[in-house]
Amino acid sequence: METYLISILPLYAHRILTGKKKMELRRYFGLKPGSGSIFVIYASGGTRAIVGEFKAGEVYVGKPEEIARIALSGGTGVFKSDLKYIRGSKIAIGIEIKEVKVYKRPVKLEELRRIFPGFQPPLSFRRIDENEPLYVLLLERLRAQG
């Protein structure tokens, strides 16, 4: 099972963590996560912290219009105003959100940089290797907290 670190604006991170948003939209840049992949949420903006995670259900890749049609088909918590993020891209990705887990304690950017000097959250998302210090030293502990 693959693990990814994904940067999400606080509004959308909150909607995911509270179960209101069931699909995350992204511009496609070559990474296609599989169903069952885990996405660790870094809430960007004013929050700037790792706050939780979700498991990917279906992963859709296609033209932005196709992904928009799927996302707006109902029950996804995606609104027309959310589509601006994928508008203009050649290919877009829609990640169905399943099994959301909120971490008991968010890990702020300042703390991340103390543990991992030079840490930079991704602009969109990136894969995290299971041998990577971020995974071993942080994610395993956050998940063990329940």
Salt bridges, closest charged atoms under 4 A:
GLU2 OE2 - ARG127 NE 3.48
GLU24 OE1 - LYS21 NZ 2.65
GLU24 OE2 - ARG26 NH2 2.80
GLU53 OE1 - ARG143 NE 2.82
ASP82 OD2 - ARG15 NH2 3.05
GLU96 OE2 - LYS98 NZ 3.46
GLU99 OE2 - LYS55 NZ 3.90
GLU110 OE2 - ARG48 NH2 3.26
GLU111 OE1 - ARG105 NH1 2.90
GLU132 OE2 - ARG126 NH2 2.76
